[in-house]
Amino acid sequence: MNTPAPKASVTEANPLPEPCPLVEFVTLVSGKWAIPLLYRLIINGGPVRFRELQRAARPITQKELTKQLRLLETRGLVLRTVYPEMPPRVEYEATHVARQLLGALESIAAWMRTHGRSLRSETSAAPGQTASSK
């Protein structure tokens, strides 16, 4: 007679599984503009001034750009350098740890170039309607 295996219980011998690293990644780089800004800083390879970043990330607002850069700085992904000049000059740069994301971000960018158009067309369809039934 086959009896079902007992369900595993959470004990010291059987701890909870580790959190998904992708959930942790998304939390780390949260925000609509976080990944595009980080990618821009990484591929630039050096310091970038605030206005250059703002132009590259249009239509981001100055307030949102400041907020996102501060968050990335707090999380150790961006270095901010303020020069004692008039007017003040501020530059941003990806940290060494952030630059290690280049391969992963380029893979995501390539995947979006390949599949993004078809996925966007599906998501822009009305509920219950596919892009082909428009």
N, C-alpha and C positions, 0 to 999 in steps of 0.2 A: 504494500500500500504506500503510495506516495503522499507524503505530508509536506505542505509548503514550508519553505525555509523560514525561520523566524526573522522578523524585521530587525534590521540593525538599529540599535539604540545609540544615542550620543553618550559616550562615556570617555574616560581618559584614554582607553585603548582605541576608541573609534571617534576621534574629534571631528568637529564640523569641517567640511571642506574649506580650503582657502578661498577667499573672495576672488572672483574673476578678475584677472589683471586688466582686461579691457574696460571693465566698469571703473576700476581705479584710474585708468588712463583718461577716460572721458571726464571723470571728476576733476582730474588734474588740469586738463585743458578745456574746462567748461567755458561756454560763452560762444555766441555766434561767430565772433571774429577771432577767437583765440588761435585756431589752427591756421587760418590764412596769414595772420600776422606772424606767427612763429615760423611758418614756412618761408615767408618773405625775408625774415631776419636770417634764417639759416642759409638760404641760397645766395643772399647778398654777400655773406662771408666776412663782413666787417661792420663797423658802426654805421647806423642809419639815423638820420635826423627825423624828428617828429613829423615835420611837414611832408617829407618824402614818403613816410609810412602812410600818412593820411591820404596822399594822392594815390598811392598804390592800392589802398583798400577802399576806394570810393564805393559806396556812399556813406562810409562810417562817419559819425559825428566826432567832433573834437572831444566831447565829454566821454563818449563810449570808448574811443581810442585810449584816452588817459586811463580810464577804469580798467580796460583789458590789459594794458601794458603794466600797470601797477600790480595786477593780480599775477601775471606771468613772472614779474620780478619777485614778488613775495614767494612764489612757488619754486624759485631757483632756476627758471628757464630763460630769463632775460636779465642782462646787466644794464643799468641806467647810469650814465655819466653826465654830470652837470658841470659845465665849464664856467668859471667866474668871469664872465664877459658881459658887456652891455651891448645889445640885449643878451640875456642868458642863452647859451647854446646847450641843448640837451641831445644826447645820442643814445641809441639803444642798440644792443647787440645780443645775439643768442649766446647762451653759456655753452661751455664744452659739453655738458650733459645734453642740452637741447640739440646741439649739432649732430648728436648720435641718432637722432630721429630722421635724418635726411632720407635714408633708404626707405623707411616705412612710409614717410609722407610722399615720396616720389611714386611709390607703388600705388598708394591711394589715388594720387593725381592721375596716374596712367589708367587706373581702373575707371575713374570718372570720365576720362576722355573717351574710353571705349564704350561704357555703358550708361553714362549719365543722361544723354539725350533721351534714350528710350525710357529710362526710369522717371525722368522729369515729366515726360509726356503722360505716363501712367498716373503719376501723383496729381497732375493738373486736371485729370478727368473728374467729372462730377461723381458723387458717391453712387456706387452701383453701375458705373459706366466705365468701360475701358477706352483707351485712346483710339482703338480701331473702330469703336461703335459710335464715335462722335458724328 
